[in-house]
């Protein structure tokens, strides 16, 4: 009978403690993989929110703040940019396209984004994916609204429905613009970005709903006075730093132009310490699980001295006894890792629809990454090494010590 088979039968004979040890290790492994997966998915989700945009321009503030409120709709702008300043950049010969953004209104907790049809034509996410319409089309009239996929799904809106937007961004508002109801003319396909949780209306509509009510809207001058921010696409990326410097040094109005990729990198540097702390805490949980296995093996040695002595008496060498304990520790760790991987995938499957419904975060599911495989290998090696301590003690136990009766 091989040592691995003997180790398996020995664990089966002590199944209660073995099962508890495996469960402890599996939970710690699932937590380790889960934290790492969530960290990478969050970073990937943020990075894929916007692509193909060379510059983001807003009122002078911090890079991270500008990125958060203009793209992720988190926080508020410190100030707006005048329409004249926006037009000056939009008409620059180096600029291919611009997407103006006006924020400040909402509908049942979802952000209303004032923009124009260039948004649907030029905005890209992920690997330069364009926005697609699941139903309908872009703006054709002043009071047209296009819904993100989550807004339409959660609020049950369809093409032709009328909605009223509110001033401010809170879920409960006492300043509804009910004199100017919007008509749903388009619903965008899901993107997994903040666009899904937004309502897009025309800049002229934003201007209209903040004017005193008038029956005739087509005769009004609805040119906006300002915008919150705007996205810029250049004809050649070679010109990006020159235009950025030109905007940032504009003496007529304090503005800030940022590169989305650099701003994202800066944001992740700010949270790097939190990431490290989370991984460190999770690693401590894994170590705790391995220590519980070590404690269980050490606690069982005194009861198993006679078992070891019998093995020695039938011809097992001290090295065989040593190897037996090593195999047991390795088996316990391997089973814990296998169950931990299964638990990790089960938790992701359970959390995926919950996170999507609650916060609109699309938690991806994929094969284990190379980093996660290294983590599992490290846990397995540490578990095997932890088995050296009880194995060494068993190795030192003599035949006579095992056969003697202790009171």
C-alpha positions in Angstrom: 0.0 0.0 0.0 1.6 3.3 -1.0 2.2 6.2 1.4 -0.3 8.4 -0.4 -3.0 5.8 0.0 -2.1 5.3 3.7 -2.2 9.1 4.1 -5.7 9.2 2.5 -7.0 6.4 4.7 -5.5 8.1 7.8 -7.3 11.4 7.0 -10.5 9.4 6.3 -10.2 7.9 9.8 -10.0 11.4 11.3 -12.6 12.8 8.9 -14.1 15.4 11.3 -11.0 17.3 11.9 -9.8 16.8 8.3 -13.1 18.3 6.9 -12.9 21.3 9.2 -9.3 21.9 8.2 -10.2 21.6 4.5 -13.1 24.0 5.0 -10.9 26.5 6.8 -8.3 26.5 4.0 -10.9 26.6 1.2 -12.6 29.7 2.7 -9.3 31.5 3.0 -8.3 30.5 -0.6 -11.7 31.6 -1.9 -11.3 34.9 -0.2 -7.8 35.4 -1.6 -8.9 34.6 -5.1 -12.0 36.8 -4.7 -10.2 39.9 -3.5 -7.6 39.6 -6.3 -10.4 39.0 -8.9 -12.5 41.9 -7.7 -9.4 44.2 -7.7 -8.6 43.3 -11.3 -12.2 43.5 -12.5 -12.7 46.9 -10.9 -9.5 48.2 -12.6 -10.5 46.7 -15.9 -14.0 48.1 -15.6 -12.7 51.6 -14.9 -10.1 51.4 -17.7 -12.7 50.2 -20.3 -15.2 53.0 -19.5 -13.6 55.3 -22.1 -11.3 54.7 -25.0 -10.4 56.5 -28.2 -10.6 59.9 -26.4 -7.4 62.0 -26.5 -8.3 64.7 -24.0 -10.9 65.5 -21.3 -11.3 69.2 -20.7 -13.1 70.8 -17.7 -12.8 73.7 -15.3 -9.4 73.8 -13.5 -9.4 71.2 -10.7 -7.6 67.9 -9.9 -7.0 65.3 -12.6 -8.8 62.6 -10.7 -11.8 64.8 -9.8 -12.2 65.8 -13.5 -12.1 62.2 -14.6 -14.6 61.1 -12.0 -17.3 63.6 -12.6 -17.0 63.8 -16.4 -16.7 60.1 -17.2 -17.9 58.2 -14.1 -20.5 60.7 -13.0 -19.0 60.6 -9.4 -18.9 63.9 -7.6 -19.6 67.4 -8.8 -17.8 69.9 -11.0 -16.2 72.9 -9.3 -17.2 75.1 -12.2 -18.4 75.2 -15.8 -16.6 76.2 -19.0 -18.0 79.0 -21.1 -19.5 78.1 -24.5 -17.0 80.4 -26.2 -14.0 78.6 -24.7 -15.5 75.3 -25.8 -16.1 76.5 -29.4 -12.5 77.8 -29.6 -11.1 74.3 -29.0 -13.8 72.6 -31.0 -12.9 74.7 -34.0 -9.1 74.2 -33.7 -7.7 72.6 -36.9 -6.0 69.9 -34.9 -9.4 68.7 -33.4 -11.3 66.0 -35.2 -14.4 65.9 -32.9 -15.6 67.0 -29.5 -18.4 65.8 -27.2 -19.8 68.4 -24.9 -21.2 67.3 -21.5 -23.5 69.2 -19.3 -24.3 67.8 -15.9 -26.5 68.8 -12.9 -29.9 67.1 -13.5 -31.2 63.7 -12.8 -34.1 61.3 -13.0 -34.9 59.0 -10.1 -31.3 58.9 -9.0 -29.9 58.5 -12.5 -27.7 61.2 -14.0 -29.0 63.2 -16.9 -26.2 64.0 -19.4 -26.6 67.0 -21.7 -24.8 66.4 -25.0 -25.4 66.2 -28.7 -25.5 63.4 -31.4 -21.7 63.4 -31.5 -21.9 61.5 -28.3 -23.5 58.5 -30.0 -21.1 58.8 -33.0 -17.8 59.2 -31.3 -17.9 58.0 -27.7 -16.1 54.7 -27.4 -15.5 52.2 -24.6 -13.6 49.0 -24.0 -11.4 48.2 -27.0 -12.7 51.1 -29.1 -16.3 49.8 -29.1 -18.9 52.2 -30.4 -22.3 52.8 -28.8 -25.1 50.8 -30.4 -28.8 51.4 -30.2 -30.9 48.5 -29.0 -34.0 50.4 -30.0 -34.7 53.8 -31.6 -32.3 56.5 -32.6 -30.5 59.7 -31.4 -31.9 63.2 -30.9 -34.3 64.6 -33.6 -36.3 67.1 -31.5 -35.4 69.3 -28.5 -37.2 67.2 -25.9 -35.9 63.8 -27.0 -34.1 61.6 -24.5 -32.0 58.5 -25.0 -31.7 56.0 -22.2 -28.9 53.8 -21.0 -29.6 50.1 -20.9 -29.9 49.9 -17.1 -32.2 52.9 -16.8 -34.6 51.5 -19.3 -34.5 48.0 -17.7 -34.8 49.0 -14.1 -37.4 51.7 -14.7 -39.3 49.8 -17.3 -39.3 52.5 -20.0 -40.0 51.9 -23.6 -39.8 54.0 -26.8 -42.5 56.7 -26.7 -42.7 57.0 -23.0 -42.6 60.4 -21.4 -40.3 61.2 -18.4 -39.6 64.3 -16.3 -36.1 65.2 -15.1 -35.3 66.9 -11.9 -32.8 69.5 -10.9 -29.9 68.2 -8.8 -28.5 64.6 -8.6 -30.2 63.2 -5.5 -32.7 60.4 -5.8 -35.4 62.5 -4.2 -35.9 66.0 -5.7 -38.4 68.8 -5.1 -37.5 70.7 -8.2 -39.0 68.7 -11.1 -39.0 70.2 -14.6 -42.5 68.8 -15.2 -43.4 71.6 -17.6 -41.0 70.1 -20.2 -41.5 66.3 -20.3 -39.1 64.3 -22.5 -40.0 61.6 -24.9 -37.9 58.4 -25.1 -36.6 58.0 -28.6 -33.7 55.6 -28.1 -32.4 53.0 -25.8 -28.7 52.1 -25.9 -27.3 48.5 -25.9 -25.6 47.5 -22.6 -22.0 48.7 -22.3 -21.0 47.8 -18.7 -20.1 51.5 -18.2 -21.7 54.6 -16.5 -23.5 55.2 -19.9 -25.9 52.3 -18.9 -26.9 54.4 -15.8 -27.4 57.7 -17.7 -30.1 59.5 -19.6 -28.8 61.5 -22.6 -30.6 64.7 -23.7 -29.6 67.5 -26.0 -27.7 70.6 -24.8 -30.6 72.7 -26.1 -33.0 70.7 -23.9 -30.8 71.4 -20.8 -31.0 75.1 -21.7 -34.8 74.9 -22.3 -35.8 73.3 -19.0 -34.0 75.9 -17.0 -35.8 78.8 -18.8 -39.2 80.2 -17.7 -41.9 78.1 -19.3 -43.0 79.0 -22.8 -45.3 77.2 -25.2 -43.2 77.9 -28.3 -39.7 76.4 -28.0 -38.5 76.4 -31.6 -38.3 80.3 -31.7 -36.0 80.4 -28.7 -32.2 80.7 -28.8 -31.2 77.6 -26.9 -27.4 78.0 -27.4 -26.0 77.0 -24.0 -23.9 79.5 -22.0 -21.6 76.8 -20.7 -20.8 73.1 -20.5 -19.5 71.1 -17.6 -16.7 69.3 -19.6 -16.0 68.0 -23.0 -14.2 65.1 -24.7 -11.7 65.7 -27.5 -10.6 63.5 -30.3 -7.6 64.7 -32.4 -6.8 64.1 -36.1 -3.3 63.1 -35.0 -2.3 62.0 -31.6 1.1 63.7 -32.1 -0.7 66.9 -31.4 -2.1 65.8 -28.0 0.6 67.3 -25.8 0.7 70.6 -27.7 -3.1 71.1 -27.5 -3.1 70.0 -23.8 -0.5 72.7 -23.0 -2.4 75.3 -25.1 -5.6 74.6 -23.1 -4.0 74.5 -19.7 -2.2 77.8 -20.4 -5.2 79.7 -21.8 -5.3 83.0 -20.0 -8.9 83.8 -20.9 -10.4 81.1 -18.7 -8.8 78.6 -16.2 -9.3 75.1 -17.7 -7.7 71.7 -17.3 -7.0 69.2 -20.1 -6.1 65.7 -19.0 -5.2 62.5 -20.8 -7.6 59.8 -19.6 -5.0 57.0 -19.4 -2.7 59.1 -17.2 -5.5 60.3 -15.0 -6.6 56.6 -14.5 -3.1 55.6 -13.6 -2.9 58.5 -11.0 -6.3 57.4 -9.6 -5.0 53.8 -9.1 -1.9 55.0 -7.4 -4.1 56.7 -4.9 -5.8 53.5 -4.0 -2.7 51.3 -4.3 -2.2 51.3 -0.5 -5.8 50.1 0.0 -5.3 47.3 -2.5 -2.1 46.3 -0.7 -3.8 46.3 2.7 -6.7 44.1 1.4 -4.3 41.6 -0.1 -2.2 41.6 3.1 -5.4 41.0 5.2 -6.4 38.1 2.9 -2.9 36.6 3.1 -3.2 36.7 6.9 -6.5 34.8 6.6 -4.7 32.1 4.4 -1.9 31.9 6.9 -4.5 31.4 9.7 -6.0 28.5 7.7 -2.6 26.8 7.3 -1.8 27.3 11.0 -5.1 25.6 11.9 -4.0 22.7 9.8 -0.6 22.7 11.5 -2.4 22.8 14.9 -4.6 19.9 14.0 -1.7 17.7 12.8 0.3 18.5 15.9 -2.6 17.8 18.2 -3.1 14.4 16.6 0.5 13.3 17.0 0.1 12.3 20.6 -2.9 10.1 19.8 -1.1 8.7 16.8 2.2 7.6 18.4 1.0 4.1 18.6 -0.1 4.2 14.9 3.4 5.4 14.0 5.0 2.7 16.1 2.9 0.0 14.4 4.1 1.3 11.0 7.6 1.2 12.2 7.2 -2.3 13.6 6.0 -3.6 10.2 9.0 -2.3 8.4 8.3 1.4 7.8 11.5 3.5 8.1 11.6 6.8 9.9 11.7 8.6 6.6 8.4 6.8 5.6 6.8 8.2 8.8 8.1 11.7 7.9 6.8 11.4 4.3 3.4 10.2 5.6 2.9 13.4 7.6 4.1 15.5 4.6 1.6 13.8 2.3 -1.2 14.4 4.8 -0.5 18.1 5.0 -0.2 18.3 1.2 -3.5 16.4 0.7 -5.3 18.7 3.1 -3.9 21.8 1.4 -4.6 20.5 -2.1 -8.2 19.6 -1.1 -8.6 23.0 0.5 -7.3 24.8 -2.7 -9.6 22.7 -5.0 -12.6 23.4 -2.8 -11.6 27.1 -2.5 -11.4 27.5 -6.3 -14.9 25.9 -6.6 -16.2 28.2 -3.9 -14.7 31.2 -5.6 -16.5 30.5 -8.9 -19.7 29.8 -7.0 -19.4 33.2 -5.2 -18.7 35.0 -8.5 -21.8 33.5 -10.1 -23.9 34.4 -7.1 -22.5 38.0 -6.8 -22.6 38.8 -10.6 -26.4 39.5 -10.9 -26.5 41.1 -7.5 -23.7 43.6 -8.2 -25.2 44.3 -11.7 -28.6 45.1 -10.2 -27.4 47.1 -7.2 -24.5 49.2 -8.6 -24.4 48.3 -12.3 -21.0 46.6 -12.0 -20.6 43.7 -14.4 -18.4 41.2 -12.6 -16.7 39.1 -15.2 -16.0 35.4 -15.0 -12.9 33.9 -16.6 -10.2 31.3 -16.2 -7.8 31.7 -13.3 -5.1 34.2 -14.2 -1.4 33.4 -14.0 -1.2 35.5 -10.8 -4.0 33.4 -9.2 -2.3 30.2 -10.2 0.9 31.4 -8.6 -1.1 32.2 -5.4 -2.6 28.7 -5.4 0.9 27.2 -5.9 2.3 29.4 -3.0 -0.5 28.2 -0.7 0.2 24.5 -1.7 3.9 24.9 -1.0 3.3 26.7 2.3 0.9 23.9 3.3 3.5 21.3 2.5 6.2 23.2 4.3 3.9 23.6 7.4 3.7 19.8 7.4 7.4 19.5 8.0 7.0 20.4 11.7 4.7 17.6 12.7 6.5 15.3 10.3 9.8 16.0 12.0 8.3 15.4 15.4 6.9 12.1 14.2 10.2 11.2 12.7 11.9 11.7 16.1 9.4 9.5 18.0 11.0 6.2 18.8 9.4 2.8 18.5 9.6 2.3 22.3 8.1 5.7 22.9 5.2 4.8 20.7 4.6 1.4 22.3 4.9 2.6 25.9 1.8 3.4 27.8 1.8 7.0 29.3 -0.4 7.9 32.2 
